[in-house]
Amino acid sequence: MIRKPFLLAAALLPLWSSEAMAGTEAGIGHITVVVNLVILVGAVASLTVAFRLLGLVKGGALARGWQLWVISFGVLTLGQIIVLAEKLHLLATSFDIAGLCYLATVVLWFFGLMQTRKVLG
């Protein structure tokens, strides 16, 4: 279990060079893209774990809170995909959709925590 973060770091280490720090011709820094990829991987992993935990509660009292957590990690994943698409010039948006996704994520996290607190407290 501890090996996975080290393997990820070892795989990303070649990107952490002076050339990557300087950026590319298009103005996209490799480091920012790598950080966004790590965030995307973390969001997908969190979504997977939250979905499995939602399956464990099976409609119990904690299910509503975990539903909000699953939705929030899904929105976070979507926002991160949008950020990466914009940085790689695959998508151009007229306003900050990713910022709205992040705001929705935080709001859903808050309501998920409040729902869990209501059930447990």
Secondary structure, 3 states (H helix, E strand, C coil): CCHHHHHHHHHHHHHCCHHHHHCCCCCCCHHHHHHHHHHHHHHHHHHHHHHHHHHHHCCCCCHHHHHHHHHHHHHHHHHHHHHHHHHCCCCCCCCCHHHHHHHHHHHHHHHHHHHHHHHHC
